[in-house]
Amino acid sequence: MFQFVSYYCCGLCPIKNYTILLSSAIFMLSFRMETKKLIEDAEKYLMHTYSRFPVVLRKGRGMRVWGTSGKEYLDFIGGIAVNVLGHCPPKVVVSIQKQAQRLIHVSNLYHIEPQIKLAKLLCVNSFADKVFFCNSGAEANEAAIKLARKYASDHRGADCYEIITTLNSFHGRTLGSLTATGQEKFHKGFHPLVPGFRYVPYNNIDALRAAVSPKTCAILLEPIQGEGGIVVPGADFLKQVRQLCDDNGILLMLDEVQTGMGRTGKLFAYEQFGIVPDVMTLAKGLGAGVPIGALLATDRVASAFQPKTHASTFGGNPLVCAAAITTLEVILEDGFVLDHVNRMSRYFFERLSHLKIACPEKVLEVRGMGLLVAVELVRDALPVVNACLDRGILIGTAGAGNVLRFTPPLIVEEKDIDVLISTLEDILEK
Ligand SMILES: Cc1ncc(COP(=O)(O)O)c(C=O)c1O
């Protein structure tokens, strides 16, 4: 069919223009029907856990993805901070292909070469001495919760099990990580939750101090709250939390599922705040799109996990680890990606601050760090997200529903930011 149309289009055949138009219309119609059918099947066969946009994405390259309708989208959500190197990054694709031909999966009953290499790479480039691999952010936090309890039970006794987390946080959807998540709207319908959690307001050291008791074994925090609306804490907050933990023998556990892997302009966000945690969780960008999570800890804390205390069948399998090794190598290559993130971040924030000045009655605040960026609107953000979708740009929401969230691939360029800003200007002016 495609050859048929291009034959006419290139003028080899003296057929009338309306035939070409008719063929294109048939094409468009068949794409639309295919998309409609796929969405009908999705409704019928998939559990309704997501309110999805009426788009089926089929193909991606760099900053762009294409739907089954043939429509092109500029991607400023990047799989919600997952596609750090853009879509189908060539080096990651090659390493997945090579690894798939060599070894896809073996059990953790045996040593796994890419897993060992990835663990070493993560430890050499962070505070950590040891890594445990799993498959998602929720699983990484679940593992962190278990590690904190086990460490406290070994060193401080069975009564020390409480974990303090913050209101408005997000740590995942498994029962433990859901309980850690300080947002009632996610808890509704799933009680009884896991006992032993307390919640305090974010960025409030006095509330945190008041919540600490001899039962407290750990504080679990996002260095920047992501789902909660891209909330950046005050400059000293994390330092004060570190001090509080040190003074009371409490573990500081940072959830860097969204902030890690270069998102803020450093490999890990804790580096931005001049502190070092005892435990850190990663996922999202770690594999540039393949499902992998990780729990990192110092030797002292990691020693609480021994054979038969924790495990995962797929955790750290050869295929995902090969992808994550390449992802890390690309990010660390001569600091190229991180320098680029910082340059693009400056440009993005500068353009957004002008947007705020241009639309003061629509935009309340522009905030974030690196390429974790939010625009808080006066009104609901969803109509703006939908309008961007219509115009071929993917963006997200966060927080109370009036926050636009941008987590583009770290390879985003000025020209992409220009397209986004002029589209936003246009939409907000209307
Ligand atoms: C900070 C944070 N922690 C944990 C999670 C859960 O990760 P996953 O969806 O991979 O389980 C998320 C997901 O958005 C997150 O942003």
The ligand as a MOL file (V3000), in Angstrom:
LIG
                    3D

  0  0  0     0  0            999 V3000
M  V30 BEGIN CTAB
M  V30 COUNTS 16 16 0 0 0
M  V30 BEGIN ATOM
M  V30 1 C 10.0650 8.1930 44.6620 0
M  V30 2 C 9.4130 6.9290 44.1730 0
M  V30 3 N 9.5630 5.8110 44.8600 0
M  V30 4 C 9.0110 4.6630 44.4510 0
M  V30 5 C 8.2440 4.6010 43.3110 0
M  V30 6 C 7.6200 3.3060 42.8810 0
M  V30 7 O 8.3340 2.7930 41.8020 0
M  V30 8 P 7.6900 1.6190 40.9090 0
M  V30 9 O 6.5320 2.1920 40.2070 0
M  V30 10 O 8.8310 1.2340 39.9960 0
M  V30 11 O 7.3340 0.5240 41.8260 0
M  V30 12 C 8.0560 5.7560 42.5620 0
M  V30 13 C 7.2270 5.7400 41.3480 0
M  V30 14 O 6.7700 6.7170 40.8380 0
M  V30 15 C 8.6620 6.9540 42.9890 0
M  V30 16 O 8.5100 8.1040 42.3150 0
M  V30 END ATOM
M  V30 BEGIN BOND
M  V30 1 1 1 2
M  V30 2 1 2 3
M  V30 3 2 2 15
M  V30 4 2 3 4
M  V30 5 1 4 5
M  V30 6 1 5 6
M  V30 7 2 5 12
M  V30 8 1 6 7
M  V30 9 1 7 8
M  V30 10 2 8 9
M  V30 11 1 8 10
M  V30 12 1 8 11
M  V30 13 1 12 13
M  V30 14 1 12 15
M  V30 15 2 13 14
M  V30 16 1 15 16
M  V30 END BOND
M  V30 END CTAB
M  END
